[in-house]
């Protein structure tokens, strides 16, 4: 969803997905850093521990905490975690993403 199209999201009556890569955390920056550190690794995101090492973007944790009305993500947040590269496979009402096209983002409000 582009910032110019942001509007109030009614989570009580819908399902909201929040993209992780470059929306909540610095995916591209970490990939670049890992590739520079080890040029033999073409896909550092396939290495053990890559995702747990991702640094959150400024304000991302606070935004999700506000959105979810929780004090922290914690283990209970894992019950809501869905890993999916193709967003057109998801069924929901809203998607918060850094991109508006390419992987099914157009299927959301």
C-alpha positions as YAML, in Angstrom:
chain: A
units: angstrom
residues:
- id: 1
  name: UNK
  ca: [0.00, 0.00, 0.00]
- id: 2
  name: UNK
  ca: [1.51, 3.32, -0.98]
- id: 3
  name: UNK
  ca: [1.68, 6.02, 1.67]
- id: 4
  name: UNK
  ca: [-0.47, 8.24, -0.54]
- id: 5
  name: UNK
  ca: [-3.26, 5.66, -0.39]
- id: 6
  name: UNK
  ca: [-3.15, 5.05, 3.36]
- id: 7
  name: UNK
  ca: [-6.46, 5.22, 5.15]
- id: 8
  name: UNK
  ca: [-7.91, 3.99, 8.40]
- id: 9
  name: UNK
  ca: [-7.73, 0.21, 8.61]
- id: 10
  name: UNK
  ca: [-10.57, -1.46, 10.50]
- id: 11
  name: UNK
  ca: [-8.86, -4.57, 11.87]
- id: 12
  name: UNK
  ca: [-11.95, -5.69, 13.76]
- id: 13
  name: UNK
  ca: [-13.67, -6.48, 10.48]
- id: 14
  name: UNK
  ca: [-10.75, -7.71, 8.42]
- id: 15
  name: UNK
  ca: [-7.47, -9.52, 8.10]
- id: 16
  name: UNK
  ca: [-4.29, -7.45, 7.84]
- id: 17
  name: UNK
  ca: [-0.96, -8.70, 6.53]
- id: 18
  name: UNK
  ca: [2.28, -6.81, 7.15]
- id: 19
  name: UNK
  ca: [5.19, -7.48, 4.82]
- id: 20
  name: UNK
  ca: [8.47, -8.10, 6.62]
- id: 21
  name: UNK
  ca: [11.20, -7.54, 4.00]
- id: 22
  name: UNK
  ca: [12.02, -3.83, 3.78]
- id: 23
  name: UNK
  ca: [8.76, -2.90, 5.50]
- id: 24
  name: UNK
  ca: [9.59, -4.08, 9.02]
- id: 25
  name: UNK
  ca: [13.27, -4.95, 8.63]
- id: 26
  name: UNK
  ca: [16.28, -4.12, 6.48]
- id: 27
  name: UNK
  ca: [16.26, -7.13, 4.16]
- id: 28
  name: UNK
  ca: [18.06, -5.59, 1.17]
- id: 29
  name: UNK
  ca: [20.71, -3.97, 3.36]
- id: 30
  name: UNK
  ca: [21.42, -7.24, 5.15]
- id: 31
  name: UNK
  ca: [21.62, -9.18, 1.87]
- id: 32
  name: UNK
  ca: [24.08, -6.61, 0.52]
- id: 33
  name: UNK
  ca: [26.17, -6.69, 3.70]
- id: 34
  name: UNK
  ca: [26.31, -10.51, 3.76]
- id: 35
  name: UNK
  ca: [27.23, -10.70, 0.06]
- id: 36
  name: UNK
  ca: [30.05, -8.22, 0.55]
- id: 37
  name: UNK
  ca: [31.30, -10.19, 3.56]
- id: 38
  name: UNK
  ca: [31.25, -13.51, 1.69]
- id: 39
  name: UNK
  ca: [31.19, -13.22, -2.10]
- id: 40
  name: UNK
  ca: [30.82, -17.00, -2.49]
- id: 41
  name: UNK
  ca: [27.30, -16.86, -1.03]
- id: 42
  name: UNK
  ca: [24.81, -15.92, -3.74]
- id: 43
  name: UNK
  ca: [21.70, -16.15, -1.56]
- id: 44
  name: UNK
  ca: [22.56, -15.21, 2.03]
- id: 45
  name: UNK
  ca: [18.89, -15.38, 2.96]
- id: 46
  name: UNK
  ca: [19.20, -19.17, 2.65]
- id: 47
  name: UNK
  ca: [21.81, -19.33, 5.40]
- id: 48
  name: UNK
  ca: [20.96, -20.36, 8.92]
- id: 49
  name: UNK
  ca: [20.17, -17.38, 11.15]
- id: 50
  name: UNK
  ca: [19.71, -14.85, 8.35]
- id: 51
  name: UNK
  ca: [16.18, -13.83, 9.30]
- id: 52
  name: UNK
  ca: [16.84, -13.70, 13.02]
- id: 53
  name: UNK
  ca: [19.75, -11.32, 12.34]
- id: 54
  name: UNK
  ca: [17.63, -8.81, 10.40]
- id: 55
  name: UNK
  ca: [17.55, -5.38, 12.02]
- id: 56
  name: UNK
  ca: [14.18, -3.66, 12.32]
- id: 57
  name: UNK
  ca: [13.67, -0.45, 10.40]
- id: 58
  name: UNK
  ca: [13.30, 2.70, 12.46]
- id: 59
  name: UNK
  ca: [9.82, 2.87, 13.96]
- id: 60
  name: UNK
  ca: [8.75, -0.56, 12.68]
- id: 61
  name: UNK
  ca: [8.43, -2.29, 16.06]
- id: 62
  name: UNK
  ca: [6.59, 0.66, 17.56]
- id: 63
  name: UNK
  ca: [4.20, 0.74, 14.59]
- id: 64
  name: UNK
  ca: [3.33, -2.96, 14.87]
- id: 65
  name: UNK
  ca: [2.98, -2.69, 18.64]
- id: 66
  name: UNK
  ca: [0.58, 0.22, 18.17]
- id: 67
  name: UNK
  ca: [-1.23, -1.65, 15.45]
- id: 68
  name: UNK
  ca: [-1.57, -4.85, 17.49]
- id: 69
  name: UNK
  ca: [-2.04, -3.03, 20.80]
- id: 70
  name: UNK
  ca: [0.60, -5.23, 22.40]
- id: 71
  name: UNK
  ca: [3.72, -4.42, 24.37]
- id: 72
  name: UNK
  ca: [6.00, -6.68, 22.33]
- id: 73
  name: UNK
  ca: [5.92, -9.27, 19.59]
- id: 74
  name: UNK
  ca: [6.84, -12.26, 21.75]
- id: 75
  name: UNK
  ca: [6.14, -15.91, 21.03]
- id: 76
  name: UNK
  ca: [2.39, -15.38, 20.73]
- id: 77
  name: UNK
  ca: [3.12, -13.31, 17.62]
- id: 78
  name: UNK
  ca: [4.57, -16.46, 15.99]
- id: 79
  name: UNK
  ca: [1.08, -17.96, 15.99]
- id: 80
  name: UNK
  ca: [0.19, -15.24, 13.50]
- id: 81
  name: UNK
  ca: [3.32, -15.55, 11.35]
- id: 82
  name: UNK
  ca: [2.91, -16.55, 7.71]
- id: 83
  name: UNK
  ca: [5.89, -16.82, 5.38]
- id: 84
  name: UNK
  ca: [4.76, -16.38, 1.81]
- id: 85
  name: UNK
  ca: [6.59, -14.93, -1.19]
- id: 86
  name: UNK
  ca: [3.44, -14.79, -3.33]
- id: 87
  name: UNK
  ca: [0.93, -12.54, -1.65]
- id: 88
  name: UNK
  ca: [-1.80, -13.45, -4.15]
- id: 89
  name: UNK
  ca: [-2.09, -16.76, -2.24]
- id: 90
  name: UNK
  ca: [-3.16, -14.93, 0.93]
- id: 91
  name: UNK
  ca: [-6.80, -14.23, 1.72]
- id: 92
  name: UNK
  ca: [-7.35, -11.03, 3.62]
- id: 93
  name: UNK
  ca: [-8.45, -7.44, 3.45]
- id: 94
  name: UNK
  ca: [-5.35, -5.29, 3.86]
- id: 95
  name: UNK
  ca: [-1.65, -5.51, 3.07]
- id: 96
  name: UNK
  ca: [1.01, -3.15, 4.40]
- id: 97
  name: UNK
  ca: [3.95, -3.50, 2.03]
- id: 98
  name: UNK
  ca: [6.88, -1.52, 0.64]
- id: 99
  name: UNK
  ca: [5.85, -2.43, -2.92]
- id: 100
  name: UNK
  ca: [2.51, -2.19, -4.67]
- id: 101
  name: UNK
  ca: [3.08, -4.68, -7.48]
- id: 102
  name: UNK
  ca: [4.85, -7.83, -8.56]
- id: 103
  name: UNK
  ca: [3.72, -10.50, -6.10]
- id: 104
  name: UNK
  ca: [-0.03, -10.16, -5.73]
- id: 105
  name: UNK
  ca: [-0.20, -6.89, -3.82]
- id: 106
  name: UNK
  ca: [-2.92, -5.67, -6.20]
- id: 107
  name: UNK
  ca: [-5.35, -8.24, -4.68]
- id: 108
  name: UNK
  ca: [-5.62, -6.20, -1.49]
- id: 109
  name: UNK
  ca: [-7.49, -3.03, -0.59]
...
